Structures are given as structure tokens and as C-alpha cells.
Amino acid sequence: MSKLQQAFSAGAFALTAEMAPPKGYDFKEALETAALLKDCVHGVNVTDMQSACLKASSLGLCIALKQAGIEPILQMTGRDRSRMAIQAEFLSAAAFGIDTVLALTGDHPTVGDCKSSKPVFDLDSVGILKLLGNMEKNGTDCGGNALSSTPKFCKGAAVTPVYDPLFLQINKLKKKVDAGAEFVQTQGIFTVEALETFMNEVLRNNIKVKVMAGVIPLKAAGMARYMNENIPGIEVPQAMIDRLAAAAEEGKEKGVKGLPMAAGIDMAAELIAEIKSRDLCDGVHIMAIGAERNVPVILQKAGL
């Protein structure tokens, strides 16, 4: 049983972080960063060529993390692989003791940095979850042929809580849970009110799944504005943007660097602490976007 499953089973407030493999093959820096997260989170998601940008594979870094004693969560998209390739990756992951996965459909290659790459999309996130469920239940591959050994995974998926109309996301969530998702990590949320609205709908629809709220520590007002304008499901309140802008102005006046990022760390910690104190969901998933070394500081400030 993975550390994340143990946390859920014990009723603990679950904590995960996220990191990307390098655009290269040297994992040294990634492993140094992950070592800082080892004792403060229950798992580290490794992204699978997020935003369709070429990186080393999720499986490769997950294996390196596992060998370093760090609990990895394997992200798997349907964008680049057939169902055969997806199942082969999962079997290889199991051989190295990786037992927690997150199924994603994946961004189209046209939004990434290898735009001529051909998408596959043999399976979407629901299809990946069903593939895993059938493998675990029947001990067979995607062609119905017997496997010599059958792994068991803790299966997760993603959901976007800030969405209009919300019932479309709730319907997608139902499908993912019916397909075997045991936990979901949300797109970044920036107010407890947004999370509360979503959780009320989850409860009203009697969806039984562990929910981890996605938290994105902001680095600057420009970053917040960009996300509001370009990333579906992201709504950064103007008050947060103003706080970041004020920190930047203060830093300029005093000749001090890093004040906007410090403000973003504080806001993320405040949000996490409020989510936990109000018992709104089962944990948080921190997406620091290249600033994973700040995660321990955020959790410490949040009282965790």
C-alpha cells in the first residue's frame, strides 16, 4: 500500500507535490529537489510531458525517485501511446514497485513544442482507468491474453472544480470514479469558496472519491493574469493579483528581490491552512511549477 493510500485509510490530510522531468536526461537536479519533499508529502507526481512539451518520460523519473526512496505517482496520458504501449508502461512501473498512477487524457501536440508530432489518443483518461481495472480484475492484457503477473495500482484522475456549467465536470468525475478512480487531484483553486461549491456538488451527487485540492503558489502578478487569460478552469481573484503587484512595488522601492514570490508562498500557505481547518476535502496537491523547493516552506507556514 502506497503512502498516499495509507494517508487516505488513516483519515489523514493527504499531501502531494508535482514536478516535471528535465528536458534532457540528467536527473540530478530533480532528485535533489525531490529529496527535499521526501519527508513532507505522501507522494510526488511526475508529469507526463505536461502542456505537450517534450521532456524525459514520467516513468523514467518515477523509477529514479523510487530507487532514491521517494514515493512517485506516475502520470500517464493517452496523447502519445496506444493502449498496448500504455499497458506496457504500467507493467514496467509495477516491476519497479511504482503503485500509484494518475490517468490523464493529455494536451494536444499543437499546443506544445513539437507541433508536428502525431497524437494517438487511443484512450482518454476514463479509458486508461478502465484498462487498468480490467487488467487487475481479469489478469489479462488489452487483447484478453493472460498476464504472467498482475499488478494492483492506486488509481487517480484530475478534475476542474471551477467550470461553467459545473455539472459537466461532475458528470466527468462520475465516469472517472465509475471507471476506478480512487482519488482526484483538482486544477488549481484560489479560494475556499470555489472549492466548497465544488465539494457540495460532489456530496450532493453521492460521489465517493478522495479529493485533493490543487494549489498553485503564484510567483508574480503577471503569472496570475496570464493564467486567468489562458488556462481554462483558473480564476485568480483580483485581490491576490493586487497583493502580488503591491509586493513587486515594495521590492522595487526597497531594492529587495523575491517579494512577489514570498507573497505567493504566504497566500498558498494561508489557503491550505484554511482548507484543512474547514475540513473541506481530503488533502492538497501542490503544483509549484518549477519552484518545488518552496513546497516545504509552504507546508511549514500552513502548519503542516
HELIX and SHEET records of a PDB file:
HELIX    1   1 LYS A    3  ALA A   10  1                                   8    
HELIX    2   2 LYS A   28  LEU A   37  1                                  10    
HELIX    3   3 GLN A   50  ALA A   52  5                                   3    
HELIX    4   4 SER A   58  GLN A   67  1                                  10    
HELIX    5   5 ARG A   83  ALA A   95  1                                  13    
HELIX    6   6 PRO A  109  VAL A  111  5                                   3    
HELIX    7   7 SER A  125  ASN A  138  1                                  14    
HELIX    8   8 LEU A  166  ASP A  178  1                                  13    
HELIX    9   9 VAL A  192  ARG A  204  1                                  13    
HELIX   10  10 ALA A  221  ASN A  230  1                                  10    
HELIX   11  11 GLN A  238  LYS A  254  1                                  17    
HELIX   12  12 LEU A  259  SER A  277  1                                  19    
HELIX   13  13 GLU A  292  ASN A  294  5                                   3    
HELIX   14  14 VAL A  295  LYS A  301  1                                   7    
SHEET    1   A 9 ALA A  14  MET A  19  0                                        
SHEET    2   A 9 GLY A  43  VAL A  46  1                                        
SHEET    3   A 9 PRO A  72  THR A  77  1                                        
SHEET    4   A 9 THR A 100  LEU A 104  1                                        
SHEET    5   A 9 CYS A 154  VAL A 159  1                                        
SHEET    6   A 9 PHE A 183  GLY A 188  1                                        
SHEET    7   A 9 LYS A 210  VAL A 215  1                                        
SHEET    8   A 9 GLY A 283  ILE A 286  1                                        
SHEET    9   A 9 ALA A  14  MET A  19  1                                        
END                                                                             
